[in-house]
Amino acid sequence: MSRAFESLTVGRWQLPQRFVMAPLTRNRAGAGNAPTALNAEYYAQRAGAGLIVTEGTAPSHVGQGYLDVPGLYTDEQVEGWRLVADAVHAKDGVVVAQLMHAGRIAHADNKDGVETIAPSAVQAPGEMITAEGPKPHDAPRAPETDEIAGLVADFVTAARNAVAAGLDGVEVHSANGYLLHQFLDPTINLREDAYGGSPENRARFVIEVVTAVAEAIGADRVGLRLSPGHAFNGVGEEIGSDLTATYRAVVDGVSSLGLAYLSLLASPLEPLETLVRDLRERFDGVVLLNDGFGDVTTLDSVEKLLETGLADAVVVGRPFLANPDLDERWRKGADLNEPDQATFYGGGAEGYTDYPTLDEAS
């Protein structure tokens, strides 16, 4: 049997195969950044993924970034996520919320005028899409040292809200150039306190967040996502001794917690393979790997990644957009629907919940 279809225990969950659904931003949250029945339908259609990691979800109002992305900090948002959890569980799926504080990748217009923060007052390059069109990212404020505990508490509250909504757990997003990743990057984090300077200091905030979240909801409900050296959203990390020391510090700092998994984005994999292997060996638990940020992941590439021994399971993105029954299609060697890029972000059911299953297409 194909390795991709071997079962796998991840945290408290037994998964039917060794590929899972990646977090995919779709910009379709409802009023007040709360999930809706449409979002619940979308996720329930993809319950065959075994493990679904939701789109990036803000742990606080300050942490909001893009237009129409969900949050987990109000009662209305919790109720919306309960719709999602119930719908996915009705189809025997597992769903965890990815907690994503956008940090400096934000504009106040998308969050009712509230401020934007980052480790240091270093503005991100590029623009943020707002209801009035693209605008430069906000110039962020750097929190004082005594404010860091409050940021940690925001993640804890969001994690507790996720569990209260019936979701199976959370993934702490410390990748792709958002707030936690910004603390790791020496070109963005210019702090001179206990949270900046050395690799160990820059790793401190991530470790504190993950530790506090694990203590609040149970470590076997918690995953951590990292993307070492991923030049996205203005990240300036470079492959070398500092990058290695920084990510070793993060993984060593959380490895003993008993987390459900560590998810690594290494795109492209080749220059990062040595570091990925090192982090896998350091982490005492299940490792998920995604090397497809720039390329579409295929079943063949899933098999090849599993053969490398770098991961226990592979994180798959775009194929799940257009193929709610991707697991069945791959099992049967069936043709796949092609995703419509024009409908990736924003809108309604078109390009979201109207892709046919294999049964519907036949």
GIBELNOR-V942133 format. One record per backbone hydrogen bond with DSSP energy under -1.0 kcal/mol. CO is the residue of the C=O (numbers start at 1). NH is the residue of the N-H. Records with the same first field share a line. If there is no record, write none. Layout:
BEGIN
CO=NH, NH
END
This chain:
BEGIN
2=5
3=6
4=18
8=15
10=13
13=10
15=8
18=314
20=316
21=53
26=346
30=33
33=71
34=30
36=40
37=41
38=42
39=43
40=44
41=45
44=47
46=49
47=50
49=51
50=94
51=21
52=96
57=100
58=72
61=64
63=102
68=29
70=58
74=78
75=79
76=80
77=81
78=82
79=83
80=84
81=85
82=86
83=87
84=88
85=89
86=90
88=91, 93
89=92
94=52
95=168
96=54
97=171
98=57
99=173
101=179
102=105
104=106
106=138
107=110
108=111, 113
111=114
116=141
120=122
126=137
128=135
130=133
133=130
135=128
141=118
144=147
145=148
147=151
148=152
149=153
150=154
151=155
152=156
153=157
154=158
155=159
156=160
157=161
158=162
159=163
160=164
161=165
162=167
163=166
169=97
170=223
171=99
172=225
175=178
178=182
179=183
181=185
185=188, 189
188=190
193=196
198=202
199=203
203=207
204=208
205=209
206=210
207=211
208=212
209=213
210=214
211=215
212=216
213=217
214=218
218=221
219=222, 260
220=12
221=170
222=260, 261
223=172
224=263
225=174
226=265
227=230
230=232
232=235
240=244
241=245
242=246
243=247
244=248
245=249
246=250
247=251
248=252
249=253
251=255
254=257
261=224
262=288
263=226
264=290
269=272, 273
272=276
273=277
274=278
275=279
276=280
277=281
278=282
279=283
283=285
286=262
287=312, 313
288=264
289=315
290=266
298=302
299=303
300=304
301=305
302=306
303=307
304=308
306=309
313=289
314=20
316=22
317=320
318=321, 322
323=326
325=329
326=330
327=331
328=332
329=334
340=343
341=344
349=352, 353, 354
357=361
358=362
END
